[in-house]
Amino acid sequence: MKTNTIELYIHIPFCKSKCRYCDFCSFRAEEETIHAYLGKLKEELIFWGKKLAARDVVTVFIGGGTPSYLRREDIQMICETIFEHFHICEDAEITIEANPGTVDLKKLCTYRENGINRISFGLQSTVKEELEYLGRIHTYEEFLQSFDWARQAGFLNINVDLMSAVPKQTLTSYEENLRKIAKLSPEHISAYSLIIEDGTPFYEDNKLEELLPSEEDEVLMYRMTEKILNEYGYDKYEISNYAKPGFESRHNLGYWSHIPYLGVGLNASSYLDEKRFENPSDMKDYLEIQSFGDAYEGARSLSVYEQMEEFMFLGLRKTKGISKKEFIERFGCSMDSVYGKPLIESMKQGMMKEEGDRVFLTQDGTLVSNQVLCEFLFDKEV
């Protein structure tokens, strides 16, 4: 699916310290490494800006890691580079991820002055004991100060990340988290359930299991999230995301709706012209890249079966699900002719529903979404 529209993701892998649950490409680094990385990042942005000059960039997301760990001058350089070398749409959504404790009013004002119009705070919990066990570097009080500074700086679109099913968390403490944040009235709340990833300190923690909420409580937390946030005017538009009307994350919706995107920086993935490719995850390898176009040139195009899989797997994350008409328009055949059996079976089990032109997960389906979505993957020999 060729389109003139793209999204841009910029990866900042640096953190003050790494959280105990995190398996993202992030780490603490010396100033010399950060300086070298930013130089290479600028070089990559200029390369792709020239190559994709005819494309309209509708969203930019500066993620990490902790982008706000960088000096404000570094973020200013990144913004100036993208505005100079890419065609950034006038109404583009431009987001930066930030951790409480790594921003001040001056830094936040610099972000706004340089075109950033959305900020995403990684809070995770309002409870001191929960934050400490997660390995977060900030307090709830520091978050409140950062949130207030963001409003003073002129941010009218703020997201707050919350995490459920974390060690030492109870139904009561999680409800307290939800209500405290909802009362602050950020425009967007991302509420994720903790996943224990291989290779993280949590994965190696033998005492962790006894500190986690039960599976029954985890399900209750998930259902509680939608109920409580609805009370405060938030609509659920994706498995883990809630927004005030008109403030859905356009960048994330783009991922789930197959808008092509360019990922710049260490370990960043891209999806252009039905090709998926990514940068090296090793800093030395990234800094030694001679031609940023090699990964694109060497990538194979996704087969029609892979494109169908992604249409289903990603699109069904959205509360509104997917359109049968769009499937026909894109692939030249009906969804039922390709996926009739898993669709019928999932609906019989109460995991999916069909209304009009759209197919979507039920509430029960979202609780086991990965299991349901795997039914729409083809066997490897297809």
Buried (B, 14 or more C-beta within 10 A) or exposed (E): EEEEBBBBBBBBBBBEBBBBBBBBBBBEBEEEBBEBBBEBBBEBBBBBBEBBEEBBBBBBBBBBBBBBBBEBEBBBBBBEBBBEBBBBEEEBBBBBBBBBBBBBBEBBBBBBEBBBBBBBBBBBBBBEEBBBBBBBBBBBEBBBBBBEBBEEBEBEBBBBBBBBBBBBBEBEBBBBBBBBBBEBEBBBBBBBBBEBEEEBEBEEBEEBEEEBBEEEBBBBBBEBBBEBBEEBEBBBBBBBBBBBEEBBBBBBBBBBBBBBBBBBBBBBBBBBEBBBBBBBEEBEEBBEBEEBEEBBEEBEEBEBBBBBBBBBBBBBBBBEBBBBEBBEEBBEEEBBEBBEEBBEEBBEEEBBBBEEEBBBBBEEBBBEBEEBBEBBBEEEEE
